[in-house]
Amino acid sequence: MLNYQPAPLDLAFQALADPTRRLMVERLSQGPASVSELAQPLDMTLSAVVQHLAVLEASGLVRSQKVGRVRTCRIEPQVLHSAERWISERRASWERRLDRLGAFLVETDPTTRPRSK
């Protein structure tokens, strides 16, 4: 049996795969919010919101702190920066490949070659 430990980036992408959690991350990107504030626009129980937050916290995307009876959540930008960097590296690689393909197609296209007399 394999003993697979997901990398932090894997956990971040898994957490962001859910639209509800993406909404929460979007809201938290504007500033810290209590669990109740995060739950307000969502059509789900507070218990379900807490479960979504647990996934976000396990991924490292969100941190929370309880003061008294209020749990306040905030975004952890470093994990988002890591995901952004990974995507940017893939994009740059594909852009280079597509540029090379475009140059090859121009080079091999008979309509763009100079005609000989």
N, CA, C and O of each residue as an XYZ file, in Angstrom:
468
protein
N       0.842     -1.172      0.000
C       0.000      0.000      0.000
C       0.890      1.239      0.000
O       1.890      1.298      0.716
N       0.516      2.227     -0.812
C       1.277      3.466     -0.889
C       0.967      4.355      0.301
O      -0.166      4.408      0.779
N       1.982      5.043      0.766
C       1.809      5.976      1.870
C       2.024      7.379      1.330
O       3.076      7.978      1.549
N       1.028      7.908      0.622
C       1.131      9.184     -0.068
C       0.855     10.347      0.871
O      -0.180     10.391      1.536
N       1.788     11.284      0.916
C       1.613     12.520      1.680
C       1.499     13.666      0.685
O       2.481     13.992      0.018
N       0.324     14.288      0.564
C       0.180     15.371     -0.417
C       1.069     16.563     -0.072
O       1.249     16.917      1.093
N       1.610     17.161     -1.112
C       2.424     18.360     -0.953
C       1.517     19.552     -0.626
O       0.325     19.521     -0.931
N       2.071     20.595     -0.011
C       1.253     21.769      0.320
C       0.516     22.342     -0.891
O      -0.627     22.781     -0.772
N       1.164     22.340     -2.046
C       0.518     22.860     -3.244
C      -0.667     21.984     -3.656
O      -1.688     22.496     -4.113
N      -0.531     20.658     -3.494
C      -1.644     19.745     -3.780
C      -2.840     20.065     -2.895
O      -3.978     20.110     -3.362
N      -2.570     20.285     -1.624
C      -3.654     20.602     -0.685
C      -4.326     21.923     -1.040
O      -5.544     22.057     -0.925
N      -3.533     22.894     -1.470
C      -4.104     24.193     -1.842
C      -5.026     24.048     -3.049
O      -6.135     24.583     -3.052
N      -4.572     23.325     -4.076
C      -5.415     23.151     -5.257
C      -6.662     22.323     -4.938
O      -7.739     22.594     -5.469
N      -6.522     21.328     -4.085
C      -7.700     20.542     -3.675
C      -8.704     21.430     -2.948
O      -9.909     21.337     -3.181
N      -8.200     22.291     -2.064
C      -9.092     23.186     -1.319
C      -9.779     24.171     -2.255
O     -10.965     24.459     -2.095
N      -9.035     24.687     -3.232
C      -9.593     25.679     -4.156
C     -10.489     25.060     -5.226
O     -11.122     25.784     -5.995
N     -10.548     23.743     -5.283
C     -11.393     23.073     -6.281
C     -12.879     23.263     -5.989
O     -13.714     23.086     -6.876
N     -13.207     23.619     -4.766
C     -14.610     23.776     -4.373
C     -15.037     25.238     -4.489
O     -14.350     26.120     -3.974
N     -16.170     25.511     -5.163
C     -16.610     26.905     -5.348
C     -16.922     27.632     -4.037
O     -16.689     28.837     -3.936
N     -17.436     26.932     -3.050
C     -17.727     27.575     -1.764
C     -16.441     28.042     -1.101
O     -16.377     29.149     -0.568
N     -15.420     27.200     -1.134
C     -14.147     27.582     -0.525
C     -13.485     28.708     -1.312
O     -12.831     29.568     -0.722
N     -13.645     28.717     -2.641
C     -13.104     29.837     -3.419
C     -13.791     31.137     -3.029
O     -13.139     32.178     -2.940
N     -15.109     31.091     -2.792
C     -15.831     32.293     -2.332
C     -15.291     32.765     -0.985
O     -15.130     33.965     -0.763
N     -15.017     31.831     -0.100
C     -14.477     32.194      1.208
C     -13.097     32.842      1.065
O     -12.809     33.845      1.717
N     -12.255     32.271      0.219
C     -10.923     32.832     -0.008
C     -11.044     34.220     -0.616
O     -10.312     35.136     -0.241
N     -11.980     34.373     -1.564
C     -12.209     35.692     -2.164
C     -12.598     36.714     -1.099
O     -12.074     37.827     -1.074
N     -13.518     36.327     -0.227
C     -13.955     37.238      0.834
C     -12.802     37.580      1.768
O     -12.634     38.735      2.161
N     -12.005     36.566      2.123
C     -10.899     36.791      3.051
C      -9.766     37.587      2.412
O      -8.941     38.164      3.121
N      -9.715     37.624      1.099
C      -8.688     38.432      0.439
C      -8.962     39.925      0.638
O      -8.077     40.752      0.419
N     -10.180     40.269      1.050
C     -10.538     41.657      1.346
C     -10.198     42.029      2.786
O     -10.185     43.209      3.136
N      -9.925     41.031      3.621
C      -9.589     41.274      5.017
C     -10.139     40.178      5.904
O     -10.957     39.374      5.456
N      -9.706     40.130      7.160
C     -10.176     39.100      8.090
C     -11.695     39.144      8.261
O     -12.330     40.185      8.100
N     -12.256     37.971      8.596
C     -13.703     37.879      8.823
C     -13.971     36.790      9.845
O     -13.225     35.816      9.952
N     -15.049     36.973     10.593
C     -15.458     35.930     11.538
C     -16.145     34.811     10.761
O     -16.554     34.990      9.613
N     -16.261     33.667     11.405
C     -16.939     32.532     10.774
C     -18.369     32.917     10.434
O     -18.870     32.548      9.371
N     -19.031     33.648     11.312
C     -20.414     34.087     11.055
C     -20.483     34.990      9.827
O     -21.405     34.869      9.021
N     -19.519     35.888      9.682
C     -19.491     36.765      8.504
C     -19.283     35.963      7.222
O     -19.884     36.258      6.188
N     -18.428     34.948      7.300
C     -18.196     34.103      6.121
C     -19.437     33.291      5.781
O     -19.722     33.043      4.609
N     -20.171     32.880      6.801
C     -21.353     32.038      6.589
C     -22.550     32.812      6.060
O     -23.417     32.241      5.398
N     -22.603     34.105      6.348
C     -23.789     34.908      6.039
C     -24.283     34.767      4.595
O     -25.468     34.495      4.403
N     -23.436     34.938      3.568
C     -23.970     34.876      2.205
C     -24.170     33.456      1.673
O     -24.684     33.270      0.570
N     -23.767     32.465      2.451
C     -23.822     31.080      1.976
C     -25.115     30.407      2.416
O     -25.597     30.620      3.529
N     -25.658     29.605      1.539
C     -26.890     28.880      1.839
C     -26.529     27.496      2.387
O     -26.749     26.475      1.735
N     -25.966     27.491      3.605
C     -25.595     26.236      4.248
C     -25.530     26.452      5.753
O     -25.539     27.582      6.241
N     -25.463     25.353      6.464
C     -25.416     25.438      7.917
C     -24.049     25.951      8.373
O     -23.063     25.880      7.639
N     -24.017     26.462      9.584
C     -22.760     26.916     10.161
C     -21.778     25.748     10.282
O     -20.571     25.922     10.121
N     -22.303     24.577     10.564
C     -21.472     23.379     10.657
C     -20.779     23.083      9.318
O     -19.602     22.724      9.300
N     -21.488     23.230      8.217
C     -20.902     23.002      6.888
C     -19.834     24.048      6.586
O     -18.801     23.732      5.995
N     -20.081     25.294      6.991
C     -19.094     26.358      6.791
C     -17.822     26.020      7.565
O     -16.719     26.180      7.043
N     -17.966     25.561      8.786
C     -16.813     25.192      9.609
C     -16.033     24.048      8.956
O     -14.803     24.033      9.006
N     -16.730     23.101      8.349
C     -16.043     22.001      7.653
C     -15.236     22.532      6.467
O     -14.105     22.100      6.244
N     -15.806     23.458      5.713
C     -15.071     24.062      4.595
C     -13.846     24.818      5.114
O     -12.767     24.740      4.528
N     -14.021     25.537      6.201
C     -12.889     26.266      6.783
C     -11.795     25.315      7.257
O     -10.610     25.638      7.175
N     -12.188     24.150      7.751
C     -11.198     23.161      8.198
C     -10.334     22.701      7.016
O      -9.130     22.497      7.169
N     -10.945     22.542      5.852
C     -10.192     22.155      4.650
C      -9.237     23.282      4.257
O      -8.079     23.030      3.923
N      -9.720     24.517      4.297
C      -8.871     25.663      3.962
C      -7.712     25.810      4.952
O      -6.592     26.141      4.561
N      -7.985     25.566      6.216
C      -6.905     25.648      7.212
C      -5.898     24.513      7.032
O      -4.693     24.731      7.156
N      -6.383     23.306      6.742
C      -5.478     22.165      6.533
C      -4.570     22.402      5.326
O      -3.441     21.912      5.285
N      -5.065     23.149      4.352
C      -4.268     23.439      3.154
C      -3.253     24.551      3.404
O      -2.316     24.725      2.625
N      -3.437     25.298      4.482
C      -2.560     26.410      4.776
C      -3.007     27.722      4.159
O      -2.352     28.748      4.345
N      -4.117     27.705      3.424
C      -4.612     28.922      2.776
C      -5.209     29.907      3.774
O      -5.181     31.117      3.551
N      -5.747     29.388      4.870
C      -6.442     30.226      5.860
C      -5.935     29.879      7.257
O      -5.641     28.722      7.557
N      -5.841     30.881      8.086
C      -5.525     30.709      9.507
C      -6.670     31.332     10.296
O      -7.282     32.311      9.867
N      -6.946     30.745     11.454
C      -7.987     31.335     12.291
C      -7.481     31.464     13.723
O      -6.559     30.773     14.156
N      -8.124     32.374     14.430
C      -7.771     32.632     15.823
C      -9.058     32.883     16.586
O      -9.920     33.643     16.145
N      -9.176     32.237     17.731
C     -10.376     32.418     18.545
C     -10.064     33.369     19.698
O      -9.147     33.143     20.487
N     -10.849     34.426     19.769
C     -10.748     35.385     20.872
C     -12.139     35.445     21.494
O     -13.096     35.908     20.873
N     -12.229     34.975     22.714
C     -13.543     34.895     23.352
C     -14.397     33.869     22.630
O     -14.012     32.708     22.495
N     -15.543     34.301     22.176
C     -16.454     33.397     21.465
C     -16.383     33.573     19.956
O     -17.115     32.908     19.222
N     -15.517     34.452     19.485
C     -15.454     34.755     18.049
C     -14.187     34.167     17.434
O     -13.077     34.425     17.899
N     -14.373     33.380     16.390
C     -13.253     32.836     15.626
C     -13.096     33.690     14.373
O     -14.004     33.771     13.545
N     -11.926     34.331     14.244
C     -11.642     35.199     13.105
C     -10.672     34.487     12.175
O      -9.670     33.918     12.608
N     -10.994     34.533     10.880
C     -10.182     33.878      9.854
C      -9.478     34.931      9.017
O      -9.991     36.028      8.794
N      -8.288     34.567      8.562
C      -7.539     35.454      7.661
C      -6.817     34.593      6.643
O      -6.507     33.425      6.880
N      -6.567     35.206      5.517
C      -5.900     34.512      4.412
C      -4.402     34.422      4.710
O      -3.832     35.304      5.351
N      -3.785     33.361      4.243
C      -2.326     33.191      4.318
C      -1.800     33.355      2.899
O      -1.840     32.400      2.124
N      -1.310     34.533      2.538
C      -0.957     34.805      1.141
C       0.193     33.954      0.600
O       0.292     33.766     -0.612
N       1.060     33.437      1.469
C       2.220     32.693      0.972
C       1.799     31.467      0.159
O       2.416     31.159     -0.860
N       0.762     30.773      0.600
C       0.304     29.583     -0.128
C      -0.267     29.986     -1.486
O      -0.033     29.306     -2.485
N      -1.007     31.079     -1.523
C      -1.525     31.571     -2.801
C      -0.389     31.993     -3.723
O      -0.457     31.778     -4.933
N       0.654     32.594     -3.157
C       1.812     32.990     -3.973
C       2.496     31.764     -4.573
O       2.950     31.799     -5.716
N       2.568     30.683     -3.800
C       3.179     29.446     -4.307
C       2.368     28.882     -5.473
O       2.934     28.443     -6.473
N       1.042     28.896     -5.340
C       0.182     28.407     -6.422
C       0.322     29.299     -7.651
O       0.400     28.808     -8.777
N       0.353     30.602     -7.430
C       0.504     31.544     -8.536
C       1.839     31.341     -9.256
O       1.903     31.373    -10.485
N       2.893     31.132     -8.484
C       4.215     30.904     -9.073
C       4.219     29.629     -9.917
O       4.773     29.608    -11.016
N       3.596     28.562     -9.395
C       3.534     27.289    -10.121
C       2.788     27.478    -11.447
O       3.241     27.003    -12.488
N       1.659     28.165    -11.406
C       0.869     28.411    -12.627
C       1.657     29.272    -13.600
O       1.655     28.999    -14.800
N       2.327     30.298    -13.113
C       3.123     31.180    -13.986
C       4.250     30.421    -14.676
O       4.532     30.652    -15.851
N       4.889     29.521    -13.948
C       5.959     28.718    -14.553
C       5.409     27.824    -15.662
O       6.035     27.694    -16.714
N       4.251     27.209    -15.441
C       3.633     26.367    -16.477
C       3.253     27.214    -17.688
O       3.464     26.810    -18.831
N       2.684     28.409    -17.422
C       2.270     29.299    -18.500
C       3.476     29.707    -19.349
O       3.412     29.681    -20.578
N       4.564     30.081    -18.696
C       5.771     30.497    -19.425
C       6.301     29.358    -20.285
O       6.719     29.574    -21.423
N       6.283     28.164    -19.747
C       6.759     26.998    -20.505
C       5.893     26.765    -21.747
O       6.415     26.537    -22.838
N       4.591     26.822    -21.577
C       3.693     26.610    -22.717
C       3.787     27.745    -23.728
O       3.691     27.504    -24.931
N       3.972     28.971    -23.267
C       4.121     30.094    -24.204
C       5.376     29.924    -25.055
O       5.356     30.209    -26.252
N       6.484     29.454    -24.436
C       7.707     29.198    -25.216
C       7.464     28.107    -26.252
O       7.895     28.226    -27.398
N       6.779     27.055    -25.849
C       6.485     25.958    -26.786
C       5.606     26.438    -27.938
O       5.850     26.099    -29.096
N       4.598     27.219    -27.618
C       3.705     27.714    -28.674
C       4.426     28.696    -29.594
O       4.165     28.725    -30.797
N       5.327     29.497    -29.037
C       6.127     30.401    -29.873
C       6.988     29.600    -30.846
O       7.088     29.948    -32.022
N       7.610     28.522    -30.353
C       8.434     27.683    -31.228
C       7.570     27.019    -32.297
O       7.980     26.915    -33.453
N       6.371     26.569    -31.912
C       5.463     25.959    -32.887
C       5.060     26.986    -33.936
O       5.050     26.678    -35.128
N       4.729     28.199    -33.512
C       4.358     29.254    -34.458
C       5.479     29.546    -35.427
O       5.239     29.686    -36.626
N       6.699     29.640    -34.930
C       7.856     29.893    -35.807
C       8.044     28.742    -36.787
O       8.334     28.973    -37.961
N       7.885     27.522    -36.327
C       8.017     26.353    -37.199
C       6.958     26.369    -38.298
O       7.252     26.094    -39.461
N       5.721     26.694    -37.914
C       4.639     26.702    -38.905
C       4.864     27.784    -39.962
O       4.605     27.558    -41.144
N       5.340     28.948    -39.546
C       5.645     30.012    -40.508
C       6.772     29.559    -41.433
O       6.735     29.796    -42.641
N       7.761     28.913    -40.853
C       8.924     28.454    -41.611
C       8.552     27.375    -42.632
O       9.130     27.328    -43.718
N       7.618     26.534    -42.300
C       7.268     25.410    -43.180
C       6.046     25.677    -44.048
O       5.688     24.839    -44.875
N       5.404     26.820    -43.878
C       4.216     27.149    -44.678
C       4.652     27.550    -46.084
O       5.382     28.526    -46.249
N       4.203     26.793    -47.118
C       4.623     27.096    -48.481
C       4.152     28.472    -48.966
O       4.751     29.027    -49.888
N       3.124     29.020    -48.385
C       2.619     30.321    -48.836
C       3.488     31.470    -48.322
O       3.382     32.588    -48.825
N       4.342     31.218    -47.334
C       5.179     32.286    -46.794
C       6.623     32.198    -47.315
O       7.446     33.065    -47.020
N       6.920     31.162    -48.080
C       8.286     31.018    -48.627
C       8.448     31.922    -49.847
O       7.516     32.096    -50.631
N       9.647     32.497    -49.996
C       9.897     33.286    -51.230
C       9.949     32.346    -52.439
O      10.493     31.244    -52.363
N       9.377     32.801    -53.544
C       9.359     31.965    -54.753
C      10.673     32.102    -55.508
O      11.271     33.176    -55.583
N      11.098     30.975    -56.062
C      12.305     31.011    -56.893
C      11.895     31.116    -58.349
O      10.842     30.611    -58.736
N      12.734     31.781    -59.177
C      12.415     31.991    -60.595
C      12.842     30.858    -61.449
O      12.642     30.890    -62.663
